[in-house]
């Protein structure tokens, strides 16, 4: 007898294979999507962090005078403008004030804090500042900046 078509057993086996293959394919797709999203976010945050550190480094290195506290950095720039850099946890950004007015806002939203620490050795007329950026994930970046100009 020459039967054409599929039996009920063939359809059940095919359906079982599909029920196993579809969730596996979906999980692989979701994993790739999450990794791509995470990679994009990390790259974006790294660029923003580099921008912040470059800005602070450039500003501090050319400063005439620097006063360091835990979460603020006050300095006088090369044009003798009074500036303040602080981290505002409410808006999750680094804020730069020039003569008391908000001048610039920088920062990705995954930073949980930025701290400044004066690590100047005794007898040195320049100021060395340790900047630590702590991310929401718990990772951190630390850099050291020294003023080029002696304190005036």
Backbone as numpy.savetxt, mean C-alpha at the origin, in Angstrom:
# Nx Ny Nz CAx CAy CAz Cx Cy Cz
-29.52 -57.14 -33.33 -30.35 -55.97 -33.33 -29.46 -54.73 -33.33
-29.77 -53.82 -34.23 -28.98 -52.61 -34.41 -29.75 -51.44 -33.81
-29.40 -51.07 -32.55 -30.08 -49.97 -31.87 -29.30 -48.68 -32.08
-30.02 -47.62 -32.38 -29.40 -46.30 -32.50 -29.86 -45.47 -31.32
-28.90 -44.67 -30.76 -29.25 -43.81 -29.64 -28.51 -44.21 -28.36
-28.90 -43.58 -27.26 -28.24 -43.79 -25.98 -29.19 -44.50 -25.02
-28.62 -45.32 -24.19 -29.42 -45.99 -23.18 -29.50 -45.11 -21.95
-30.36 -45.49 -21.03 -30.50 -44.74 -19.78 -29.19 -44.77 -18.98
-28.48 -45.88 -19.01 -27.19 -46.00 -18.31 -26.17 -45.02 -18.91
-26.14 -44.91 -20.24 -25.22 -43.96 -20.90 -25.51 -42.52 -20.45
-26.78 -42.16 -20.37 -27.14 -40.81 -19.95 -26.79 -40.55 -18.49
-27.00 -41.52 -17.62 -26.66 -41.36 -16.20 -25.15 -41.22 -16.01
-24.37 -42.01 -16.72 -22.90 -41.92 -16.64 -22.44 -40.55 -17.16
-22.99 -40.10 -18.27 -22.63 -38.79 -18.82 -22.98 -37.66 -17.87
-24.17 -37.76 -17.27 -24.59 -36.76 -16.30 -23.68 -36.75 -15.07
-23.28 -37.91 -14.59 -22.38 -38.01 -13.43 -21.03 -37.38 -13.75
-20.53 -37.64 -14.93 -19.24 -37.04 -15.33 -19.37 -35.51 -15.40
-20.46 -35.02 -15.93 -20.68 -33.57 -16.02 -20.80 -32.95 -14.62
-21.50 -33.65 -13.72 -21.66 -33.14 -12.35 -20.34 -33.08 -11.60
-19.39 -33.88 -12.00 -18.05 -33.83 -11.38 -17.19 -32.76 -12.09
-17.26 -32.69 -13.40 -16.38 -31.80 -14.17 -16.76 -30.33 -14.02
-18.03 -30.00 -13.99 -18.45 -28.59 -13.93 -17.98 -27.91 -12.64
-18.18 -28.48 -11.45 -17.67 -27.80 -10.24 -16.14 -27.67 -10.22
-15.44 -28.66 -10.75 -13.98 -28.56 -10.80 -13.58 -27.40 -11.71
-14.18 -27.30 -12.87 -13.87 -26.20 -13.80 -14.22 -24.85 -13.19
-15.36 -24.77 -12.50 -15.77 -23.53 -11.87 -14.78 -23.12 -10.77
-14.35 -24.07 -9.95 -13.38 -23.76 -8.89 -12.04 -23.31 -9.46
-11.61 -23.92 -10.54 -10.37 -23.49 -11.18 -10.51 -22.06 -11.71
-11.65 -21.77 -12.34 -11.90 -20.42 -12.84 -11.89 -19.39 -11.70
-12.57 -19.71 -10.61 -12.64 -18.78 -9.47 -11.26 -18.57 -8.85
-10.46 -19.62 -8.76 -9.11 -19.50 -8.21 -8.26 -18.57 -9.09
-8.32 -18.76 -10.38 -7.57 -17.90 -11.30 -8.06 -16.45 -11.20
-9.36 -16.27 -11.10 -9.93 -14.93 -10.98 -9.47 -14.25 -9.69
-9.48 -14.97 -8.57 -9.04 -14.40 -7.29 -7.55 -14.06 -7.33
-6.74 -14.93 -7.93 -5.30 -14.67 -8.01 -5.04 -13.44 -8.88
-5.76 -13.31 -9.97 -5.59 -12.15 -10.85 -6.01 -10.87 -10.13
-7.12 -10.92 -9.42 -7.60 -9.77 -8.67 -6.61 -9.38 -7.57
-6.09 -10.36 -6.86 -5.11 -10.12 -5.80 -3.84 -9.50 -6.39
-3.38 -10.03 -7.51 -2.18 -9.52 -8.17 -2.37 -8.06 -8.60
-3.54 -7.76 -9.17 -3.84 -6.39 -9.59 -3.84 -5.45 -8.38
-4.48 -5.87 -7.29 -4.55 -5.04 -6.08 -3.16 -4.82 -5.50
-2.34 -5.86 -5.44 -0.98 -5.73 -4.90 -0.16 -4.77 -5.75
-0.27 -4.88 -7.06 0.48 -3.99 -7.96 0.04 -2.54 -7.78
-1.26 -2.33 -7.71 -1.80 -0.99 -7.54 -1.35 -0.39 -6.21
-1.41 -1.18 -5.13 -1.00 -0.69 -3.82 0.51 -0.45 -3.76
1.29 -1.28 -4.42 2.74 -1.08 -4.45 3.09 0.22 -5.16
2.38 0.53 -6.23 2.62 1.79 -6.94 2.27 2.98 -6.06
1.14 2.91 -5.37 0.74 4.01 -4.48 1.72 4.17 -3.33
2.16 3.05 -2.77 3.11 3.10 -1.66 4.44 3.71 -2.11
4.88 3.33 -3.29 6.12 3.89 -3.82 5.97 5.40 -4.03
4.82 5.82 -4.51 4.55 7.25 -4.68 4.64 7.99 -3.35
4.02 7.42 -2.31 4.05 8.03 -0.99 5.48 8.13 -0.48
6.22 7.02 -0.53 7.58 7.00 -0.02 8.49 7.94 -0.80
8.34 7.96 -2.12 9.15 8.88 -2.93 8.86 10.34 -2.58
7.58 10.66 -2.41 7.21 12.03 -2.06 7.80 12.42 -0.71
7.59 11.57 0.30 8.09 11.87 1.64 9.61 11.96 1.64
10.27 11.03 0.95 11.73 11.02 0.88 12.26 12.30 0.26
11.66 12.70 -0.85 12.10 13.92 -1.52 11.88 15.15 -0.64
10.71 15.21 -0.01 10.39 16.36 0.84 11.33 16.44 2.05
11.56 15.33 2.72 12.38 15.33 3.93 13.85 15.58 3.61
14.31 14.97 2.53 15.74 15.11 2.23 16.13 16.55 1.92
15.19 17.34 1.40 15.48 18.75 1.10 15.02 19.71 2.20
14.53 19.17 3.31 13.98 20.02 4.37 15.07 20.82 5.08
14.69 22.00 5.52 15.60 22.85 6.31 15.55 22.47 7.78
14.36 22.10 8.26 14.20 21.70 9.66 13.12 20.64 9.72
13.32 19.65 10.61 12.37 18.54 10.72 12.06 18.28 12.19
10.76 18.14 12.50 10.33 17.75 13.85 9.50 16.48 13.68
9.90 15.43 14.39 9.28 14.12 14.22 8.47 13.76 15.46
7.21 13.32 15.24 6.42 12.72 16.31 5.91 11.38 15.78
5.16 10.63 16.60 4.77 9.26 16.25 4.06 9.15 14.90
3.06 9.96 14.66 2.32 9.83 13.40 2.28 11.12 12.59
3.19 12.05 12.92 3.26 13.30 12.17 4.72 13.66 11.91
4.90 14.38 10.84 6.23 14.85 10.47 6.08 16.31 10.06
6.64 17.21 10.88 6.59 18.64 10.56 7.95 19.03 10.01
7.96 19.85 8.98 9.23 20.28 8.42 9.08 21.60 7.71
10.20 22.24 7.50 10.26 23.47 6.72 10.97 23.13 5.43
10.29 23.35 4.31 10.89 22.97 3.03 11.94 23.99 2.58
12.54 23.74 1.42 13.64 24.59 0.94 13.20 26.02 0.65
11.87 26.24 0.47 11.35 27.59 0.27 10.83 28.19 1.57
11.15 27.55 2.69 10.76 27.99 4.04 9.25 27.97 4.26
8.55 27.08 3.54 7.14 26.85 3.81 7.03 25.82 4.93
6.12 26.05 5.86 5.87 25.10 6.94 4.96 24.01 6.42
5.38 22.73 6.56 4.57 21.62 6.07 4.41 20.57 7.16
3.35 19.80 7.05 3.05 18.74 7.99 2.58 17.52 7.20
3.18 16.36 7.46 2.74 15.11 6.86 2.18 14.26 7.99
0.94 13.78 7.81 0.35 12.91 8.82 -0.52 11.87 8.14
-0.78 10.79 8.88 -1.67 9.75 8.35 -3.03 9.92 9.00
-4.05 10.09 8.18 -5.41 10.25 8.66 -6.12 8.90 8.53
-6.36 8.23 9.66 -6.96 6.89 9.61 -8.44 6.94 9.22
-9.07 8.09 9.35 -10.48 8.20 8.96 -10.64 8.10 7.45
-9.82 8.84 6.72 -9.90 8.79 5.25 -8.87 7.83 4.66
-8.06 7.20 5.52 -7.04 6.23 5.13 -6.13 6.78 4.05
-5.50 7.92 4.35 -4.61 8.56 3.39 -3.56 9.37 4.11
-2.45 9.59 3.43 -1.41 10.48 3.93 -1.81 11.89 3.49
-1.87 12.79 4.46 -2.26 14.17 4.16 -1.05 15.07 4.35
-0.87 15.97 3.41 0.22 16.94 3.48 -0.41 18.32 3.61
-0.05 19.02 4.68 -0.56 20.37 4.92 0.56 21.36 4.66
0.25 22.41 3.94 1.20 23.49 3.67 0.66 24.75 4.31
1.41 25.27 5.30 1.01 26.46 6.05 -0.42 26.31 6.61
-0.74 25.12 7.13 -2.01 24.87 7.78 -3.16 24.49 6.87
-2.95 24.49 5.55 -4.01 24.16 4.60 -3.70 22.82 3.94
-4.73 21.97 3.78 -4.52 20.68 3.12 -4.03 20.92 1.71
-2.86 20.37 1.41 -2.17 20.64 0.16 -2.23 19.43 -0.78
-2.15 18.21 -0.22 -2.05 17.00 -1.02 -2.52 15.81 -0.20
-3.22 14.87 -0.84 -3.65 13.63 -0.20 -3.14 12.46 -1.04
-2.47 11.52 -0.40 -1.91 10.36 -1.08 -2.30 9.09 -0.33
-2.44 7.99 -1.04 -2.52 6.73 -0.33 -3.54 5.73 -0.77
-3.13 4.46 -0.77 -4.09 3.38 -1.01 -4.90 3.13 0.25
-6.06 2.54 0.09 -6.94 2.34 1.24 -6.61 1.10 2.06
-5.51 0.42 1.75 -5.19 -0.75 2.55 -4.10 -0.48 3.58
-3.73 0.78 3.77 -2.75 1.13 4.78 -3.47 1.33 6.11
-2.99 0.67 7.15 -3.63 0.85 8.45 -2.92 1.91 9.29
-1.63 2.17 9.05 -0.95 3.25 9.75 0.39 3.57 9.10
0.84 4.79 9.35 2.19 5.21 8.96 2.78 5.87 10.19
3.98 5.46 10.55 4.62 6.08 11.71 5.99 6.63 11.32
6.39 7.66 12.03 7.68 8.30 11.81 8.46 8.22 13.11
9.77 7.98 13.00 10.60 7.87 14.20 11.93 8.57 13.93
12.31 9.47 14.83 13.60 10.17 14.71 14.69 9.23 15.20
15.59 8.83 14.31 16.67 7.91 14.70 18.05 8.58 14.50
18.07 9.88 14.68 19.30 10.64 14.49 20.31 10.32 15.59
21.54 9.94 15.22 22.57 9.71 16.24 22.95 11.01 16.94
23.43 10.90 18.17 23.87 12.08 18.95 24.96 12.84 18.19
24.88 14.16 18.24 25.93 15.00 17.68 25.83 15.22 16.18
24.81 14.69 15.53 24.65 14.87 14.09 23.69 16.03 13.86
24.06 16.94 12.93 23.23 18.12 12.71 22.09 17.85 11.72
22.14 16.71 11.04 21.06 16.36 10.12 20.07 15.45 10.85
18.90 15.30 10.30 17.88 14.45 10.92 17.68 13.21 10.06
17.68 12.05 10.72 17.39 10.79 10.03 16.04 10.29 10.54
15.14 10.00 9.60 13.78 9.60 9.95 13.53 8.18 9.46
12.96 7.37 10.32 12.53 6.02 9.96 11.03 6.07 9.68
10.63 5.66 8.48 9.21 5.68 8.09 8.75 4.24 7.98
7.68 3.92 8.68 7.11 2.57 8.63 5.67 2.65 8.16
5.36 1.91 7.11 3.99 1.82 6.60 3.48 0.43 6.92
2.38 0.36 7.66 1.79 -0.93 8.02 0.48 -1.08 7.26
0.35 -2.22 6.58 -0.84 -2.48 5.78 -1.88 -3.24 6.60
-3.11 -3.22 6.13 -4.20 -3.93 6.79 -3.87 -5.42 6.89
-3.17 -5.96 5.91 -2.82 -7.38 5.90 -1.78 -7.74 6.96
-1.15 -6.73 7.58 -0.12 -6.97 8.58 1.28 -6.81 8.02
1.44 -6.78 6.70 2.74 -6.55 6.08 3.17 -5.11 6.35
4.48 -4.88 6.28 4.97 -3.52 6.49 6.16 -3.22 5.60
6.37 -1.94 5.37 7.53 -1.44 4.62 8.21 -0.40 5.50
9.53 -0.49 5.62 10.28 0.48 6.41 11.38 1.06 5.53
11.56 2.38 5.63 12.64 3.03 4.91 13.25 4.11 5.78
14.49 4.48 5.53 15.18 5.53 6.28 15.44 6.70 5.33
15.25 7.90 5.83 15.51 9.11 5.06 16.33 10.06 5.92
17.37 10.65 5.33 18.18 11.64 6.06 18.10 12.97 5.32
17.96 14.06 6.08 17.94 15.38 5.45 19.31 15.67 4.86
19.32 16.35 3.72 20.59 16.77 3.11 21.13 18.01 3.79
20.19 18.83 4.25 20.56 20.13 4.83 20.69 20.02 6.35
21.65 20.68 6.94 21.72 20.69 8.41 20.53 21.46 8.99
20.18 21.10 10.21 19.09 21.80 10.89 19.46 23.27 11.04
18.49 24.16 10.76 18.76 25.59 10.88 18.08 26.17 12.08
